[in-house]
Amino acid sequence: MLRHIIYSLAFIFVMQATLRAQECHVVVQSEAEVANAGVPVIFTANAGCSEPIGKAEYQWVVSAGTITSGQGTHQITVDTAGLFLQEVTATVELKEPGAKSYGTATATVTIGGCGLSRKFDQYGELSFNDEKARLDNFAIELQNNPGAQGYIIAYGGRRGHHGEVDARLERIRNYLLNRRGLAPEFTVTLDGGYREEFTIELYIVPRGFDTPTPTPTVSPNEVEKSNETTDVL
């Protein structure tokens, strides 16, 4: 009978320990959702447990960058040098050495490039096949950098056709979305005004950073438009 009671008490103790582990809630926070490349990023974990958990440690893993300090504690610093237009996801696990985990949590920071847009390419009048080759490279770069957003700015020439810019932007957007599979919310087209010659600019910008500013060089009242409409689709 005594042995049965001891076994029962031991079972209850184990169940209570398991419940305590399940009642821990771990959260990870960063100082900001977006940071500049080369600037250290700090991640902080907070754990709320209904019971004391002993000598628990915070074990961190990051998807990019290097942990420079804090491994094993509730706060780490990550070096982001060279991580232009990437995401850093920090995952923490709260556990006792050699024991079961009390919980995990993650947080993600997008690494930009000092808040500036990066011009990826620029070109003038091209055949559609040549333009598709340029757009393919643009799409690949965006897909390799999930923290980036693509901007396409089109400038009409001093001499051109009515509707030229709108038609060209529509063709570019359709190609990037339907043929290259880019998400519409991350592919933005802009009418940049006018330049001496028809021009397309392709920009890659960290999400959450400023939109590239168009730089027209010709005033609209100086433009000579043909009465013919353009059809590039």
C-alpha positions in Angstrom: 0.0 0.0 0.0 2.8 2.4 0.9 4.6 1.6 -2.3 1.4 2.4 -4.3 1.1 5.8 -2.5 4.7 6.6 -3.3 4.3 5.7 -7.0 1.1 7.8 -7.1 2.8 10.8 -5.6 5.7 10.4 -8.0 3.3 10.3 -10.9 1.5 13.5 -9.7 4.9 15.3 -9.3 5.9 14.4 -12.9 2.5 15.6 -14.2 2.9 18.8 -12.3 6.3 19.4 -13.8 5.0 18.7 -17.2 2.1 21.2 -16.7 4.6 23.8 -15.5 6.6 23.4 -18.7 3.5 23.7 -20.8 2.4 26.9 -19.0 5.5 28.9 -20.0 4.9 31.6 -22.6 7.9 32.8 -24.6 7.9 36.0 -26.7 10.7 37.5 -28.8 10.9 41.2 -29.6 13.2 43.4 -31.7 13.9 47.1 -31.4 12.4 47.7 -34.8 10.9 45.8 -37.8 13.4 47.3 -40.2 17.1 48.1 -39.7 19.9 49.4 -41.8 22.6 47.0 -43.1 25.6 47.0 -40.8 23.7 48.3 -37.8 23.6 45.7 -34.9 20.1 44.3 -34.2 19.0 43.4 -30.6 16.5 40.6 -30.0 15.0 40.2 -26.5 13.1 37.2 -25.1 10.6 37.3 -22.3 9.2 34.2 -20.6 6.2 34.0 -18.4 5.9 30.8 -16.4 3.4 29.9 -13.7 6.1 28.0 -11.7 9.9 28.4 -11.3 11.7 26.5 -14.0 15.2 26.2 -12.5 18.4 26.9 -14.3 16.9 27.5 -17.7 18.9 28.9 -20.6 17.9 30.8 -23.7 19.4 29.1 -26.8 19.4 31.3 -29.9 19.6 30.6 -33.6 19.6 33.3 -36.4 18.8 32.8 -40.0 21.4 35.3 -41.2 24.1 37.5 -39.6 26.2 36.6 -36.6 25.4 36.5 -32.9 28.1 38.7 -31.3 26.9 38.6 -27.7 24.2 37.3 -25.4 24.0 33.6 -26.4 22.5 31.7 -23.4 20.8 34.9 -22.0 17.5 36.5 -22.7 19.0 39.1 -25.1 21.3 38.8 -28.1 23.0 41.2 -30.4 23.3 40.3 -34.1 25.9 41.7 -36.5 24.1 42.6 -39.9 27.1 43.6 -41.9 26.7 42.7 -45.6 23.0 41.7 -45.2 21.5 44.2 -47.6 17.8 43.5 -48.4 17.6 40.3 -46.3 15.5 39.2 -43.4 17.0 38.1 -40.1 14.8 35.7 -38.1 15.9 35.0 -34.5 14.6 31.8 -32.9 14.9 31.2 -29.2 14.3 28.1 -27.2 13.9 28.2 -23.4 15.1 25.0 -21.8 17.1 23.4 -19.0 20.5 21.8 -20.0 19.7 18.2 -21.0 16.0 18.7 -20.2 12.8 19.2 -22.2 12.0 22.5 -23.9 9.8 25.1 -22.1 8.9 26.8 -25.4 10.2 28.6 -28.5 9.5 31.9 -30.2 10.7 33.9 -33.2 11.0 37.5 -34.4 12.1 38.9 -37.8 13.8 42.1 -38.8 14.2 43.3 -42.4 17.6 44.6 -43.2 17.7 47.5 -45.6 20.4 49.6 -47.2 20.6 52.8 -45.1 17.1 53.7 -46.1 18.0 54.3 -49.8 16.6 52.8 -53.0 19.0 50.9 -55.2 18.7 51.3 -58.9 19.0 47.8 -60.4 18.8 48.7 -64.1 18.0 51.4 -66.6 17.3 51.2 -70.3 15.6 52.9 -73.2 13.7 51.6 -76.2 14.3 47.8 -76.5 12.7 44.9 -78.3 10.3 43.0 -76.1 12.6 40.0 -76.1 15.5 42.1 -74.9 13.4 43.8 -72.3 12.2 40.4 -71.0 15.8 39.5 -70.4 16.3 42.6 -68.2 13.0 41.9 -66.4 14.0 38.3 -65.8 17.2 39.5 -63.9 15.1 42.0 -62.0 12.6 39.3 -60.9 15.3 36.9 -59.9 16.9 39.5 -57.7 13.6 40.3 -56.0 12.8 36.6 -55.5 16.3 36.1 -53.9 15.6 39.0 -51.5 12.2 38.5 -49.9 12.6 41.7 -47.9 12.6 43.8 -51.0 10.0 45.5 -53.1 10.3 46.3 -56.8 9.6 49.7 -58.4 9.4 50.4 -62.1 9.5 54.0 -63.2 8.7 54.9 -66.9 9.5 58.3 -68.5 8.0 59.3 -71.7 10.3 60.9 -74.3 10.2 64.5 -75.6 8.7 63.0 -78.7 6.4 60.1 -78.3 2.9 58.7 -78.6 -0.2 59.2 -76.4 -0.5 56.5 -73.8 3.0 55.2 -74.4 4.0 55.2 -70.7 0.8 53.6 -69.4 1.0 50.8 -72.1 4.6 50.0 -71.4 4.1 49.9 -67.6 1.1 47.6 -68.1 3.1 45.2 -70.3 6.0 45.1 -67.8 3.7 44.5 -64.8 1.8 41.8 -66.6 5.1 40.0 -67.5 6.4 40.2 -63.9 3.2 39.0 -62.4 2.0 36.4 -64.9 5.3 35.1 -66.3 7.7 35.6 -63.4 5.2 35.0 -60.5 5.9 38.2 -58.5 3.3 39.3 -56.0 1.3 42.3 -57.1 1.7 44.1 -53.8 5.5 44.0 -54.1 5.6 45.2 -57.8 4.9 49.0 -58.1 4.8 51.0 -61.3 5.2 54.8 -61.5 4.8 57.3 -64.3 7.9 59.4 -63.9 7.1 62.2 -66.3 9.3 63.0 -69.3 12.9 62.9 -70.3 14.7 63.5 -73.6 14.3 59.8 -74.5 11.9 57.1 -73.4 13.4 55.5 -70.3 12.7 52.7 -67.9 14.2 52.5 -64.4 14.1 49.4 -62.2 14.6 49.9 -58.4 14.9 47.5 -55.5 13.8 48.9 -52.2 13.6 47.4 -48.7 10.0 47.1 -47.6 9.0 50.0 -45.4 11.6 52.4 -46.8 11.0 55.4 -49.0 9.6 55.1 -52.5 12.2 56.1 -55.2 11.6 59.7 -56.4 11.2 60.1 -60.2 13.6 62.5 -61.8 12.1 64.0 -65.0 14.2 66.3 -67.1 11.7 67.6 -69.6 8.6 69.8 -68.7 5.3 68.5 -69.9 4.7 71.7 -72.0 7.8 70.9 -74.0 6.6 67.5 -75.1 5.6 66.8 -78.6 3.0 64.0 -78.8 1.9 62.2 -81.9 -1.8 61.9 -82.4 -1.3 58.1 -82.9 -1.7 55.9 -79.8 0.9 53.3 -79.0 0.2 49.6 -78.8 2.9 47.5 -77.1 0.7 44.9 -75.5 
